[in-house]
Amino acid sequence: MKNWEEIIRHKTFRYIDHTNIAEFQNKNYTAMTSFAIDDAIATAVSKKQSPPAFRLWSHPETIVLGIPDARLPYIDEGISYLKQAGYEVVVRNSGGLAVALDQDVMNLSLIIPDVQHISIHECYEAMVRFVEYMFHDLTSDIEAYEIVGSYCPGDYDLSIGGKKFAGISQRRIKDAAAIQIYLDVSGNSYERASHIRKFYQLSKKNEETKFVYPEVTPEVMGSLSQLLGVPLTARNVIQRVYSTLERFSEEIVITDFSAEEKETFEKRYKQMLKRNERIAE
């Protein structure tokens, strides 16, 4: 893998903490809102109207489905189960499959321009390097490879001792990329994975499907607190994100959303609502 400096040449970053959002209080602030916000920032970054950005966000109990999940033959039964278990359900607009969010899961979005010169794999590698440095004082054992049996499996699953604590997805808009990662900071990773396993069991049953959906094994998932033996909190992770960004940049700026970003957000949010019409019923 390449290191951060070989991939990311930018030295000024915009820092956006949406873990306690006030900017969009007029909206029902769900994960749909977050994906629309990332799209708006990515559009501005692509047009060079914003510096590259690093955004933090979190949501209460939510299962975020991938586009392939929406094609499951008995998805209505699976969604009904998740809602009865107390989860909001959202279909995202980026790659990957179902993941679980709650107050103990931190989401990070790295949004960079000029990605015609950067491969998809290099974008993933940049996020891996960022997370490795975030926790370099606690471990050197973070690995990136697919954890079979995890939910939303992929080549850039992050794990310690064979147990996954993070997954990365990526969305490209014009000439920008939003590399999004969820970090299981603390809480019950087994329970999260068990809900997603039950969702797939109910949504697929024994039906033959063209797409291969994961057979989730909750035992292969873990939180950072559990795997490191350190009681980490979301606030601690936020501090680590900022200090790592300080290490990797020369300037950090905090700016309000522009009028154009808000306009783009409104358009993208309507698209997210349209995408989620079926499961909102």
Phi, psi and omega in degrees: 000149174280158175273173184305312186295334178286338184256311185257110182264355184286146182242348176247130180230144173269130182251126183229115178256104178252029176283343175220073194284141173236339186303324187242043183295341179282355178254156168285101191285094178244182177298332175301319178300316182297318180293324176292322177298314179300321177297318181295317179294317180299322178297316179293320179296319179299322182276002182065025176271352178217146171295166169310147188233151171234119185240136176251138179206153179209160181215154173293183191314110181216136168257119179262117181268151172272167181302318178297329179299327182294349180260006178299139189295329181239041187300329181300322178293319180295317180294321178301318178299313182297319180293322177294332178278000174097016182257141161285153179232129183224140171262123183272174182251011177245176185292173176102185182235195188298136172225159181251133176241148169198189186294345180259010177245125179256134178250136178236139175236120173259119186241115187231152179265182172058039186278000172294343179260000184233127182286162176302318181295321179295324177297317176299316182299323179299316179294321177301314181296323179298313182293321177303316181289326179306325185242023186295337179281347183253332183199153170240018187256013178288129180237154179239105174194164184291129176262104181295133181096352176277163171276150185050056183290149179192169183297339182247032167300139176256132185217163172227124180061032178082005179247128185279135176236355183205151175222151186238138171232171184213141177225130180251132179231118183054243182251029179230157176232138171252109178264116189246132179229142169253141178240117171286101185280312180204193180088190189263090180295325179298316181294318178303310182295325180296321178296318180291322175302314180295323177302313181292322179299318181284326186278335183253323188053225179256019182292141173282131179230149178293322180276140179268111180269149184289145169264099191287131175244102187304333183296342182268004179253150178203160175266159177300319179301316180293313187287330180266346183069028181230130182283078180284152176234166177301319180298321178295320180293320177302316178297321180292323177299312183294317181292327177291320177297322175300319181294324186265003183222169176255338181212135175241128181241148177236113183230151177289164174292136177282166178299322180292321177297319179295322178295317177296319178303314182302317180295314182292325179295320177297323178295321178294319177299318179297316180298330187257012181304316185296314185281348178279349183290000000 
